[in-house]
Amino acid sequence: MALEMRERCERCDTAVLGPDGPALICSYECSFCVPCGDAMEGVCPNCGGELVRRPRRVAG
């Protein structure tokens, strides 16, 4: 099963989350930009899970 790489932050909807750029993700694949993750103190507002750095993927 592949990890879903969302293209925009789910909180601000303006930050583009490129496949090789920084992003935060929870265990349910909710995705956020780093500034929004910091503002939420590392906790996913959807599930309460911990936000961790999303793995990077080489664009191709």
N, CA, C and O atoms as CSV, one atom per row, in Angstrom:
chain,resi,resn,atom,element,x,y,z
A,1,MET,N,N,0.851,-1.171,0.000
A,1,MET,CA,C,0.000,0.000,0.000
A,1,MET,C,C,0.901,1.239,0.000
A,1,MET,O,O,1.810,1.350,0.823
A,2,ALA,N,N,0.649,2.152,-0.909
A,2,ALA,CA,C,1.460,3.360,-1.042
A,2,ALA,C,C,0.929,4.474,-0.146
A,2,ALA,O,O,-0.273,4.590,0.093
A,3,LEU,N,N,1.842,5.271,0.330
A,3,LEU,CA,C,1.497,6.437,1.136
A,3,LEU,C,C,0.915,7.513,0.236
A,3,LEU,O,O,1.500,7.838,-0.797
A,4,GLU,N,N,-0.239,8.074,0.617
A,4,GLU,CA,C,-0.845,9.139,-0.176
A,4,GLU,C,C,-0.096,10.437,0.075
A,4,GLU,O,O,-0.013,10.903,1.212
A,5,MET,N,N,0.444,11.018,-0.978
A,5,MET,CA,C,1.209,12.249,-0.879
A,5,MET,C,C,0.300,13.401,-1.292
A,5,MET,O,O,0.190,13.704,-2.480
A,6,ARG,N,N,-0.341,14.038,-0.340
A,6,ARG,CA,C,-1.251,15.136,-0.650
A,6,ARG,C,C,-0.474,16.358,-1.096
A,6,ARG,O,O,0.671,16.559,-0.692
A,7,GLU,N,N,-1.098,17.172,-1.930
A,7,GLU,CA,C,-0.418,18.293,-2.566
A,7,GLU,C,C,-0.542,19.605,-1.812
A,7,GLU,O,O,0.236,20.524,-2.065
A,8,ARG,N,N,-1.495,19.725,-0.892
A,8,ARG,CA,C,-1.710,20.984,-0.156
A,8,ARG,C,C,-1.932,20.692,1.330
A,8,ARG,O,O,-2.421,19.629,1.710
A,9,CYS,N,N,-1.562,21.662,2.144
A,9,CYS,CA,C,-1.787,21.574,3.586
A,9,CYS,C,C,-3.289,21.533,3.853
A,9,CYS,O,O,-4.045,22.321,3.284
A,10,GLU,N,N,-3.717,20.619,4.712
A,10,GLU,CA,C,-5.137,20.476,5.026
A,10,GLU,C,C,-5.654,21.566,5.959
A,10,GLU,O,O,-6.866,21.718,6.112
A,11,ARG,N,N,-4.768,22.317,6.578
A,11,ARG,CA,C,-5.210,23.373,7.498
A,11,ARG,C,C,-5.312,24.717,6.788
A,11,ARG,O,O,-6.372,25.343,6.800
A,12,CYS,N,N,-4.231,25.163,6.173
A,12,CYS,CA,C,-4.245,26.488,5.542
A,12,CYS,C,C,-4.670,26.431,4.077
A,12,CYS,O,O,-5.118,27.437,3.526
A,13,ASP,N,N,-4.535,25.277,3.444
A,13,ASP,CA,C,-4.908,25.043,2.047
A,13,ASP,C,C,-4.161,25.939,1.059
A,13,ASP,O,O,-4.526,25.996,-0.115
A,14,THR,N,N,-3.129,26.634,1.513
A,14,THR,CA,C,-2.348,27.470,0.599
A,14,THR,C,C,-0.931,26.939,0.415
A,14,THR,O,O,-0.328,27.146,-0.638
A,15,ALA,N,N,-0.397,26.266,1.413
A,15,ALA,CA,C,0.959,25.739,1.317
A,15,ALA,C,C,0.986,24.520,0.401
A,15,ALA,O,O,0.231,23.568,0.594
A,16,VAL,N,N,1.858,24.561,-0.592
A,16,VAL,CA,C,2.033,23.436,-1.505
A,16,VAL,C,C,3.004,22.452,-0.862
A,16,VAL,O,O,4.086,22.840,-0.423
A,17,LEU,N,N,2.619,21.183,-0.805
A,17,LEU,CA,C,3.445,20.135,-0.217
A,17,LEU,C,C,4.048,19.305,-1.338
A,17,LEU,O,O,3.484,18.288,-1.743
A,18,GLY,N,N,5.189,19.741,-1.832
A,18,GLY,CA,C,5.854,19.031,-2.917
A,18,GLY,C,C,6.352,17.675,-2.471
A,18,GLY,O,O,6.578,17.466,-1.279
A,19,PRO,N,N,6.527,16.753,-3.392
A,19,PRO,CA,C,6.956,15.401,-3.037
A,19,PRO,C,C,8.346,15.341,-2.410
A,19,PRO,O,O,8.665,14.392,-1.694
A,20,ASP,N,N,9.173,16.351,-2.675
A,20,ASP,CA,C,10.525,16.342,-2.118
A,20,ASP,C,C,10.735,17.436,-1.073
A,20,ASP,O,O,11.866,17.669,-0.647
A,21,GLY,N,N,9.658,18.111,-0.653
A,21,GLY,CA,C,9.756,19.185,0.326
A,21,GLY,C,C,9.280,18.751,1.699
A,21,GLY,O,O,8.753,17.650,1.857
A,22,PRO,N,N,9.463,19.613,2.697
A,22,PRO,CA,C,9.043,19.267,4.056
A,22,PRO,C,C,7.536,19.273,4.212
A,22,PRO,O,O,6.849,20.125,3.649
A,23,ALA,N,N,7.028,18.330,4.971
A,23,ALA,CA,C,5.604,18.228,5.293
A,23,ALA,C,C,5.466,17.359,6.528
A,23,ALA,O,O,6.372,16.594,6.861
A,24,LEU,N,N,4.340,17.474,7.205
A,24,LEU,CA,C,4.045,16.655,8.380
A,24,LEU,C,C,2.838,15.791,8.078
A,24,LEU,O,O,1.951,16.191,7.325
A,25,ILE,N,N,2.805,14.590,8.674
A,25,ILE,CA,C,1.741,13.630,8.401
A,25,ILE,C,C,1.435,12.846,9.672
A,25,ILE,O,O,2.322,12.622,10.495
A,26,CYS,N,N,0.173,12.427,9.833
A,26,CYS,CA,C,-0.193,11.571,10.966
A,26,CYS,C,C,-0.369,10.138,10.441
A,26,CYS,O,O,-0.152,9.870,9.260
A,27,SER,N,N,-0.758,9.239,11.322
A,27,SER,CA,C,-0.908,7.838,10.917
A,27,SER,C,C,-2.085,7.607,9.980
A,27,SER,O,O,-2.177,6.543,9.367
A,28,TYR,N,N,-2.993,8.581,9.853
A,28,TYR,CA,C,-4.111,8.485,8.920
A,28,TYR,C,C,-3.834,9.246,7.621
A,28,TYR,O,O,-4.738,9.427,6.804
A,29,GLU,N,N,-2.598,9.688,7.429
A,29,GLU,CA,C,-2.136,10.392,6.229
A,29,GLU,C,C,-2.711,11.791,6.087
A,29,GLU,O,O,-2.724,12.337,4.984
A,30,CYS,N,N,-3.191,12.391,7.187
A,30,CYS,CA,C,-3.545,13.805,7.168
A,30,CYS,C,C,-2.230,14.557,6.979
A,30,CYS,O,O,-1.233,14.217,7.616
A,31,SER,N,N,-2.213,15.560,6.125
A,31,SER,CA,C,-0.960,16.220,5.760
A,31,SER,C,C,-1.025,17.723,6.008
A,31,SER,O,O,-2.029,18.371,5.715
A,32,PHE,N,N,0.069,18.268,6.556
A,32,PHE,CA,C,0.131,19.672,6.918
A,32,PHE,C,C,1.508,20.242,6.613
A,32,PHE,O,O,2.502,19.517,6.580
A,33,CYS,N,N,1.552,21.560,6.390
A,33,CYS,CA,C,2.841,22.231,6.239
A,33,CYS,C,C,3.469,22.357,7.626
A,33,CYS,O,O,2.780,22.231,8.639
A,34,VAL,N,N,4.760,22.601,7.666
A,34,VAL,CA,C,5.480,22.688,8.931
A,34,VAL,C,C,4.960,23.837,9.808
A,34,VAL,O,O,4.761,23.622,11.003
A,35,PRO,N,N,4.727,25.061,9.268
A,35,PRO,CA,C,4.200,26.123,10.132
A,35,PRO,C,C,2.846,25.773,10.772
A,35,PRO,O,O,2.622,26.086,11.941
A,36,CYS,N,N,1.953,25.133,10.024
A,36,CYS,CA,C,0.669,24.734,10.602
A,36,CYS,C,C,0.874,23.641,11.649
A,36,CYS,O,O,0.225,23.662,12.694
A,37,GLY,N,N,1.750,22.706,11.388
A,37,GLY,CA,C,2.053,21.650,12.362
A,37,GLY,C,C,2.600,22.227,13.657
A,37,GLY,O,O,2.245,21.779,14.746
A,38,ASP,N,N,3.471,23.229,13.530
A,38,ASP,CA,C,4.002,23.892,14.721
A,38,ASP,C,C,2.887,24.604,15.486
A,38,ASP,O,O,2.834,24.543,16.714
A,39,ALA,N,N,1.998,25.280,14.753
A,39,ALA,CA,C,0.888,25.998,15.386
A,39,ALA,C,C,-0.062,25.040,16.108
A,39,ALA,O,O,-0.683,25.411,17.104
A,40,MET,N,N,-0.173,23.803,15.604
A,40,MET,CA,C,-1.052,22.804,16.218
A,40,MET,C,C,-0.296,21.971,17.259
A,40,MET,O,O,-0.818,20.989,17.786
A,41,GLU,N,N,0.940,22.384,17.541
A,41,GLU,CA,C,1.789,21.729,18.540
A,41,GLU,C,C,1.996,20.245,18.258
A,41,GLU,O,O,2.071,19.434,19.181
A,42,GLY,N,N,2.088,19.891,16.952
A,42,GLY,CA,C,2.409,18.526,16.564
A,42,GLY,C,C,1.302,17.520,16.741
A,42,GLY,O,O,1.558,16.316,16.733
A,43,VAL,N,N,0.047,17.992,16.906
A,43,VAL,CA,C,-1.085,17.083,17.097
A,43,VAL,C,C,-2.072,17.271,15.950
A,43,VAL,O,O,-2.479,18.396,15.658
A,44,CYS,N,N,-2.455,16.183,15.305
A,44,CYS,CA,C,-3.415,16.226,14.205
A,44,CYS,C,C,-4.792,16.620,14.738
A,44,CYS,O,O,-5.290,15.981,15.665
A,45,PRO,N,N,-5.422,17.660,14.175
A,45,PRO,CA,C,-6.739,18.068,14.644
A,45,PRO,C,C,-7.854,17.109,14.215
A,45,PRO,O,O,-8.957,17.152,14.760
A,46,ASN,N,N,-7.568,16.258,13.253
A,46,ASN,CA,C,-8.582,15.323,12.751
A,46,ASN,C,C,-8.689,14.066,13.605
A,46,ASN,O,O,-9.790,13.580,13.864
A,47,CYS,N,N,-7.548,13.539,14.043
A,47,CYS,CA,C,-7.569,12.259,14.760
A,47,CYS,C,C,-6.870,12.305,16.111
A,47,CYS,O,O,-6.948,11.344,16.877
A,48,GLY,N,N,-6.183,13.415,16.417
A,48,GLY,CA,C,-5.463,13.511,17.688
A,48,GLY,C,C,-4.116,12.830,17.674
A,48,GLY,O,O,-3.430,12.778,18.694
A,49,GLY,N,N,-3.730,12.304,16.512
A,49,GLY,CA,C,-2.461,11.603,16.398
A,49,GLY,C,C,-1.271,12.548,16.322
A,49,GLY,O,O,-1.419,13.750,16.103
A,50,GLU,N,N,-0.101,11.982,16.507
A,50,GLU,CA,C,1.152,12.727,16.448
A,50,GLU,C,C,1.509,13.057,14.996
A,50,GLU,O,O,1.411,12.200,14.118
A,51,LEU,N,N,1.917,14.287,14.754
A,51,LEU,CA,C,2.401,14.677,13.428
A,51,LEU,C,C,3.906,14.464,13.376
A,51,LEU,O,O,4.641,14.928,14.248
A,52,VAL,N,N,4.353,13.765,12.352
A,52,VAL,CA,C,5.775,13.497,12.152
A,52,VAL,C,C,6.162,13.920,10.736
A,52,VAL,O,O,5.296,14.111,9.883
A,53,ARG,N,N,7.454,14.064,10.491
A,53,ARG,CA,C,7.914,14.440,9.155
A,53,ARG,C,C,7.522,13.375,8.144
A,53,ARG,O,O,7.759,12.184,8.347
A,54,ARG,N,N,6.926,13.819,7.067
A,54,ARG,CA,C,6.536,12.918,5.988
A,54,ARG,C,C,7.780,12.537,5.202
A,54,ARG,O,O,8.630,13.394,4.963
A,55,PRO,N,N,7.916,11.274,4.789
A,55,PRO,CA,C,9.055,10.886,3.963
A,55,PRO,C,C,9.035,11.657,2.643
A,55,PRO,O,O,7.971,11.977,2.114
A,56,ARG,N,N,10.206,11.945,2.130
A,56,ARG,CA,C,10.303,12.641,0.854
A,56,ARG,C,C,10.300,11.629,-0.276
A,56,ARG,O,O,10.727,10.485,-0.115
A,57,ARG,N,N,9.809,12.078,-1.423
A,57,ARG,CA,C,9.755,11.214,-2.597
A,57,ARG,C,C,10.380,11.975,-3.753
A,57,ARG,O,O,10.065,13.144,-3.975
A,58,VAL,N,N,11.246,11.331,-4.474
A,58,VAL,CA,C,11.868,11.954,-5.636
A,58,VAL,C,C,10.819,12.135,-6.707
A,58,VAL,O,O,10.143,11.181,-7.092
A,59,ALA,N,N,10.678,13.368,-7.194
A,59,ALA,CA,C,9.713,13.643,-8.260
A,59,ALA,C,C,10.140,12.900,-9.516
A,59,ALA,O,O,11.325,12.843,-9.845
A,60,GLY,N,N,9.199,12.354,-10.187
A,60,GLY,CA,C,9.619,11.641,-11.378
A,60,GLY,C,C,8.483,11.131,-12.114
A,60,GLY,O,O,8.656,10.498,-13.156
